[in-house]
């Protein structure tokens, strides 16, 4: 695979539609949360769509993805079916985890999408195990591990980086640096605020990427995946991005100003991508309207699927406590 991004029209439109689908899905989740259809914690991906969509363009079906608790966008970009995804948000039996995971624990074995992890940095050692298994079995697969910049202060981050390099594992570390570990500004939590530089302590190649540009993210990921598949060991990407919404539905956002949020919204990846396509005569207003209609139709169908779903029977709540009972 070439490490250059080929921005043909169909590819560019697909990238835009994937980002739009994530944005509208998250907006629908807010509406459903307020209607108490979705309960518990809810962490939204608005503003960060370019990272998940850009990374997924460079991955194949054999590759694995380990996500964070802000993983709806990553799941959608990976191709987790929207109906089971929404049913999981509802806690319905038809969800991709039979309603047992909810918002923070999305999992899809068929897509090799291994969570959704509620523990900060919890996915890092899991990625090491998956990559080690893939390497030993000769699958030729890459494991893309997403995590926020808040996770780099965890011991699991350093242990995982060290083992990945020592063992030459096919891991793509993707740091989604949205500048706030919950409510802690980056400069108050890290002595070295250029997160990608931390990889040098493990002699690992690393890049900082504009996380508001799906094209930049895809290009960097293609280079990284090409290097990993060539047997050069792990690779580290720091994607500088920004979440437009609060950390979670319970966050008062007292740690940042409205002015700062608006400055970042001026770099909205959806707006910039749409404008670029229109300026280059690759997208008309009518075509974008049709794209919006298609996205809304998909989301409406997903909501209908979830609404029509069923609750797990009380007598089944202790099922799947043993590994041999885990459903396909």
C-alpha positions in Angstrom: 0.0 0.0 0.0 1.3 3.4 -0.9 1.9 5.8 2.0 0.3 8.7 0.0 -3.3 9.6 0.3 -5.1 9.6 -3.1 -7.9 12.1 -2.8 -10.2 11.0 -5.6 -13.7 12.3 -5.4 -15.4 9.2 -4.2 -12.8 8.6 -1.4 -13.1 12.2 -0.3 -16.9 12.1 -0.2 -16.8 8.9 1.8 -14.5 10.5 4.3 -16.9 13.5 4.6 -20.0 11.3 5.0 -18.3 9.1 7.7 -17.5 12.3 9.7 -21.0 13.6 9.2 -22.5 10.3 10.3 -20.5 10.4 13.5 -21.4 14.0 14.2 -25.2 13.4 13.7 -25.1 10.1 15.6 -23.6 11.9 18.6 -26.2 14.7 18.3 -29.0 12.0 18.4 -27.4 10.4 21.4 -27.6 13.8 23.3 -31.3 14.0 22.4 -31.9 10.4 23.5 -30.0 10.9 26.7 -32.1 13.9 27.6 -35.2 11.7 26.9 -33.7 9.1 29.3 -33.5 6.5 26.5 -29.7 6.3 27.0 -28.5 6.3 30.6 -25.3 6.2 32.6 -22.2 7.9 31.3 -22.0 9.5 27.8 -18.7 10.8 26.3 -19.1 12.4 22.9 -16.7 12.6 19.9 -17.8 15.9 18.3 -14.7 17.7 16.9 -12.5 14.6 16.9 -14.1 12.9 13.9 -11.1 13.4 11.6 -8.9 11.2 13.8 -11.0 8.1 13.8 -12.1 8.4 10.2 -8.5 9.2 9.0 -7.0 6.3 10.9 -9.6 3.8 9.7 -8.9 4.5 6.0 -5.5 3.0 6.4 -6.6 -0.2 8.2 -7.9 -3.5 6.8 -10.3 -6.1 8.0 -7.5 -8.2 9.5 -6.3 -5.3 11.7 -7.5 -4.8 15.2 -8.7 -1.6 17.0 -8.6 -0.9 20.7 -10.6 2.1 21.6 -11.3 4.5 24.5 -14.4 5.3 26.5 -15.1 8.1 23.9 -15.4 5.4 21.3 -18.7 5.9 19.4 -16.9 7.7 16.6 -14.2 5.1 16.4 -16.8 2.3 16.3 -18.8 4.0 13.5 -15.6 4.7 11.5 -14.6 1.0 11.9 -17.9 -0.1 10.4 -19.7 -1.4 13.5 -23.4 -1.6 12.3 -25.4 1.4 13.4 -28.4 -0.6 14.6 -26.6 -2.9 17.1 -24.5 0.1 18.1 -27.6 2.2 19.0 -29.3 -0.8 20.6 -26.2 -1.2 22.8 -26.5 2.5 23.9 -30.1 1.7 24.9 -28.9 -1.4 26.8 -31.0 -3.7 24.6 -30.3 -7.4 24.0 -29.9 -6.7 20.3 -26.9 -4.5 21.0 -23.5 -5.5 19.9 -22.7 -6.6 23.5 -26.3 -7.7 24.3 -26.8 -4.4 26.1 -24.2 -5.3 28.7 -21.6 -2.8 27.7 -23.4 0.4 27.0 -21.8 3.6 25.9 -18.3 3.0 27.2 -17.9 -0.7 26.3 -18.6 -1.1 22.6 -17.2 -4.3 21.3 -17.6 -6.1 17.9 -15.7 -9.3 17.4 -16.5 -9.5 13.6 -14.9 -6.1 13.1 -12.0 -6.8 15.5 -13.1 -3.8 17.5 -11.9 -4.6 21.0 -13.6 -2.0 23.2 -14.4 0.6 24.6 -12.5 0.7 27.9 -13.7 2.8 30.8 -10.3 2.8 32.6 -7.9 5.5 31.4 -5.1 3.8 29.6 -6.8 0.4 30.1 -6.7 -0.4 26.4 -2.9 -0.1 26.1 -1.9 -3.4 27.6 -4.8 -5.1 25.8 -3.4 -3.9 22.6 0.0 -5.3 23.4 -1.6 -8.7 24.1 -3.6 -8.6 20.8 -0.6 -7.6 18.8 1.6 -10.2 20.4 -1.0 -12.9 19.5 -1.3 -11.7 16.0 2.5 -11.7 15.5 2.9 -15.2 17.0 0.1 -16.5 14.7 1.5 -14.8 11.6 -1.6 -12.9 10.8 0.1 -9.8 9.4 -2.3 -7.6 11.3 -1.7 -4.2 12.9 -3.3 -3.2 16.2 -4.4 0.4 16.3 -4.6 1.5 19.9 -6.5 4.8 20.6 -6.0 6.7 23.9 -6.1 10.3 25.1 -3.2 12.4 26.3 -4.3 11.9 29.9 -3.3 8.2 29.6 0.4 9.0 29.0 0.7 9.7 32.8 -0.3 6.1 33.5 2.2 3.4 34.2 0.5 1.2 31.7 1.4 3.6 28.9 5.1 3.3 29.6 5.0 -0.4 30.2 3.1 -0.9 26.9 5.4 1.3 24.9 8.5 -0.5 26.3 7.2 -4.0 25.5 5.9 -3.0 22.1 9.4 -1.8 21.1 11.3 -4.6 22.9 9.2 -7.3 21.2 8.9 -5.5 17.8 5.1 -5.6 18.0 2.8 -4.4 15.2 1.1 -1.7 17.2 0.0 1.7 16.0 -0.2 4.0 19.1 -2.8 6.8 18.3 -2.8 9.5 20.9 -5.9 11.7 20.6 -4.6 14.8 22.2 -7.6 17.0 22.9 -5.6 19.2 25.3 -7.7 18.3 28.4 -7.4 15.2 30.5 -11.0 15.5 31.7 -10.6 19.0 33.1 -6.8 19.3 33.5 -5.1 21.4 30.8 -2.2 19.7 29.1 0.5 22.1 30.4 -0.6 21.4 34.0 -0.4 17.7 33.6 2.6 17.1 31.5 6.1 18.5 31.7 6.6 17.7 28.0 3.5 18.9 26.2 4.6 17.5 22.8 3.4 14.0 23.5 5.0 12.4 20.5 8.4 13.2 21.8 7.8 10.7 24.6 8.2 7.9 22.0 11.9 8.7 21.6 12.5 7.3 25.1 11.6 3.9 23.6 13.4 4.5 20.2 10.1 4.5 18.5 9.3 6.5 15.4 6.7 9.2 16.0 4.9 12.1 14.4 2.6 14.9 15.5 -0.4 15.3 13.2 -3.1 17.8 12.6 -6.0 15.9 14.1 -8.6 18.3 12.6 -7.7 17.2 9.1 -8.7 13.6 8.0 -6.4 13.9 5.1 -3.4 14.6 7.3 -4.4 11.8 9.7 -4.9 9.3 6.9 -1.5 10.2 5.3 0.4 9.8 8.5 -1.4 6.6 9.3 -0.6 5.1 5.9 3.1 5.9 6.5 2.9 4.3 10.0 1.1 1.2 8.8 3.4 0.7 5.9 6.4 0.9 8.3 4.7 -1.6 10.8 3.8 -4.1 8.1 7.4 -3.9 6.8 8.5 -5.4 10.2 9.9 -2.2 11.7 8.0 -2.5 14.9 5.5 -0.1 16.5 4.8 3.5 15.5 3.4 6.5 17.4 1.0 9.2 16.2 0.0 12.2 18.3 -3.2 13.7 16.7 -3.8 17.3 18.0 -7.5 17.6 18.1 -10.3 19.2 20.3 -13.6 18.1 21.6 -16.4 20.6 21.0 -18.6 19.2 23.7 -18.1 18.7 27.4 -16.0 15.8 28.7 -19.2 14.0 29.6 -22.8 15.0 30.1 -22.0 15.9 33.8 -19.1 18.3 33.0 -19.6 22.0 33.7 -16.5 22.9 31.6 -15.2 25.5 34.1 -11.6 24.8 32.9 -12.0 26.4 29.5 -13.5 29.5 27.9 -16.2 29.8 25.3 -13.8 31.8 23.3 -11.4 28.9 23.1 -14.0 26.5 22.1 -15.2 28.9 19.3 -11.6 29.3 18.1 -11.3 25.5 17.6 -14.8 25.3 16.1 -13.4 27.5 13.3 -11.3 24.5 12.4 -14.3 22.1 12.4 -13.1 19.1 10.2 -16.6 18.7 8.7 -16.8 22.4 7.7 -13.3 22.5 6.3 -13.7 19.3 4.4 -17.0 20.3 2.9 -15.6 23.7 1.9 -12.6 22.2 0.2 -14.7 19.8 -1.8 -17.1 22.6 -2.9 -14.2 24.9 -3.8 -12.7 22.2 -5.9 -16.0 21.5 -7.6 -16.3 18.0 -6.1 -19.5 18.6 -4.1 -22.6 20.6 -4.9 -25.2 21.9 -2.4 -27.7 19.4 -3.7 -25.2 16.5 -3.3 -24.5 17.6 0.3 -28.2 17.8 1.1 -28.6 14.3 -0.3 -25.7 13.1 1.9 -27.4 14.7 4.9 -30.7 12.9 4.1 -28.9 9.6 3.8 -27.2 10.0 7.1 -30.4 11.0 8.8 -32.1 7.9 7.3 -29.4 5.6 8.7 -29.7 7.2 12.1 -33.5 7.0 12.1 -33.3 3.3 11.2 -30.8 2.7 14.0 -33.1 4.4 16.5 -36.0 2.3 15.3 -34.0 -0.8 15.6 -33.1 0.1 19.2 -36.6 1.1 20.1 -37.9 -2.3 18.8 -35.3 -4.2 20.7 -35.9 -6.3 23.8 -34.5 -6.3 27.4 -32.4 -9.1 28.7 -34.5 -11.5 30.7 -33.7 -11.3 34.4 -33.0 -15.1 34.5 -30.2 -14.6 31.9 -28.3 -11.9 33.7 -25.7 -14.3 35.0 -25.0 -15.9 31.6 -21.6 -15.5 29.8 -19.7 -15.5 33.1 -17.4 -18.2 31.6 -15.3 -17.8 28.5 -16.9 -20.8 26.8 -20.3 -19.1 27.0 -19.2 -15.9 25.3 -21.5 -15.4 22.2 -20.0 -15.1 18.7 
